[in-house]
Amino acid sequence: MANTILHVQSETSPATPAHVSVPVLGATLAVFASISFLLCMLLGFVAPEWGLHRPWLQFFLGLTGFDLQSLALGLLQSVMFGAYAGASIAAISNFISRCFG
């Protein structure tokens, strides 16, 4: 049987609330949204009859189809929306963790 080491936390040590890095989560969601957008646009090029790219065209402002301007605008909006969502979620999480954690 393998040796097992158990780490016991002292009950007298104060619990520190969890901290989420605002820039890291913002950048992470920005990159995730951008990659998702690019993959869906690529799918629209490969299999346009599936129609899986249409929600992106409806959600983002100013996208007209599969031209270079729409691709750049959609990528920019993906970065902006992802960064906003990540930064907001991290800031709210840190606030709630400080107040109630």
C-alpha positions in Angstrom: 0.0 0.0 0.0 1.3 3.5 -0.8 2.4 5.9 1.9 -0.1 8.6 2.5 0.7 12.0 4.0 -2.3 13.8 5.6 -2.0 17.5 6.1 -4.2 18.7 8.9 -5.0 22.4 8.9 -4.9 24.1 12.3 -8.4 25.2 13.5 -6.9 28.3 15.1 -5.6 29.8 11.9 -8.0 32.3 10.3 -9.5 31.4 7.0 -8.3 33.8 4.3 -11.0 34.6 1.7 -10.3 33.4 -1.9 -8.9 36.1 -4.2 -9.5 36.0 -8.0 -7.2 38.1 -10.1 -9.2 40.6 -12.1 -6.7 40.9 -15.0 -6.1 37.2 -15.3 -9.8 36.2 -15.4 -10.5 39.1 -17.8 -7.8 38.1 -20.1 -8.8 34.4 -19.9 -12.4 35.1 -20.9 -11.3 37.5 -23.6 -9.1 34.8 -25.2 -11.8 32.2 -24.7 -14.4 34.4 -26.4 -12.0 35.2 -29.3 -11.1 31.6 -29.9 -14.7 30.6 -29.8 -15.6 33.3 -32.3 -12.8 32.3 -34.7 -13.8 28.6 -34.5 -17.4 29.4 -35.2 -16.5 31.7 -38.2 -14.2 28.9 -39.5 -17.1 26.5 -39.2 -19.2 29.0 -41.2 -16.6 28.9 -44.0 -16.3 25.1 -43.9 -20.0 24.2 -43.5 -22.2 27.2 -44.2 -25.3 25.1 -44.6 -25.2 24.1 -40.9 -26.0 27.6 -39.8 -24.1 27.3 -36.5 -22.4 30.7 -37.2 -25.7 32.7 -37.3 -25.9 33.4 -33.5 -22.6 35.2 -33.7 -23.9 37.3 -36.6 -27.0 38.2 -34.5 -25.3 38.9 -31.2 -22.4 41.1 -32.3 -23.1 44.6 -33.7 -22.2 45.4 -37.3 -21.3 41.9 -38.5 -22.5 41.4 -42.1 -21.1 38.0 -43.0 -17.8 36.5 -43.8 -15.8 39.5 -44.9 -12.5 40.7 -43.3 -14.2 43.7 -41.7 -16.8 41.5 -39.9 -14.0 39.2 -38.8 -12.0 42.0 -37.3 -15.0 43.7 -35.7 -16.2 40.4 -34.3 -12.8 39.6 -32.9 -12.6 43.0 -31.3 -16.0 42.7 -29.8 -15.2 39.2 -28.5 -12.1 40.6 -26.7 -14.1 43.5 -25.2 -17.1 41.4 -24.1 -14.8 38.6 -22.7 -12.6 41.1 -20.8 -15.6 42.9 -19.4 -17.3 39.7 -18.3 -14.1 38.3 -16.7 -13.2 41.5 -14.9 -16.8 42.0 -13.6 -17.0 38.4 -12.4 -13.6 38.6 -10.7 -14.4 41.9 -9.0 -17.8 40.8 -7.8 -16.4 37.5 -6.6 -13.6 39.3 -4.6 -16.2 41.7 -3.1 -18.5 38.9 -2.0 -15.6 36.8 -0.7 -14.4 39.8 1.4 -17.9 40.5 2.8 -19.2 37.0 3.4 -16.1 34.8 3.2 
